[in-house]
């Protein structure tokens, strides 16, 4: 299973919740599969999906799922320490770990080599950290949303993207409709 | 040890409705951060790097809070992309309380290098910039904080060594 296949299984689990989605292919694939006002597409700033998600979770009570990638977490590794030290029960971080920089040509990441992001997350003090297969990801996310603990899920899937259009929605529209969902 | 000015700055932030602050420390900001730690009305969530901190602020804003960031001017070298493609692209109001290292009174030569670029970077990004040089300049803080919300923009408040020394 590649990222897009994981997303297909994930949509019934996350579509009613606030989702912050990573730059590039992940946002484009989610947008193509299931565009919703409750999705915040982060169109720039590689690495900050988990940070935006944590800030959002701290500011309000609704469940928040931040979808990130292994390469993106590596670019903002300090985020795991911030999450570990500021646990928010309504926060789930899903790291799609395909061992590659998917949006830029599938170059290998260190997470696909010797670096174990789940072990890093644990060492950073994160409460609940799970490594799951692509097939088990949706079930794990469902349980994480239902739980009252910060959960970091590392989903091991295959490298690869599907051809989908770029997101042309105005950023203020993305932000405004998302904030309406937050207030709803 | 926090000064009257440090307390006044935090009072102004509170009065402006700022209820979420992330910070990366600087010697000049130690007093403000100390006061923040004891201020229950403001959620203080330190970050490891300022671009991460701006991500936290963007999330807190979308969650209904009024965020601000406390940081050193050298970090403007870190956050250019984040300011342009997150804070400005999505029009997020963000007061940035910035210690302005490398100005007159600076003991560390290396700090001068980023001081030389500080206002140029802010100008290049079209970020409204205010420079506190004397303690009385801080009287403008409430207005600046209101302005950031009105404009939905990042706003820089540079506080130099002379300001901090005269405020001690």
Interface residues (C-beta under 8 A of the other chain):
Chain A: X20 X40 X42 X43 X44 X45 X47 X48 X49 X50 X51 X52 X53 X54 X55 X56 X57 X58 X59 X60 X76 X78 X79 X81 X82 X86 X171 X172 X174 X175 X178 X179 X182 X183
Chain B: X20 X43 X45 X46 X47 X48 X49 X51 X52 X53 X54 X55 X56 X57 X58 X59 X60 X61 X62 X63 X64 X65 X67 X81 X82 X84 X85 X86 X89 X90 X91 X92
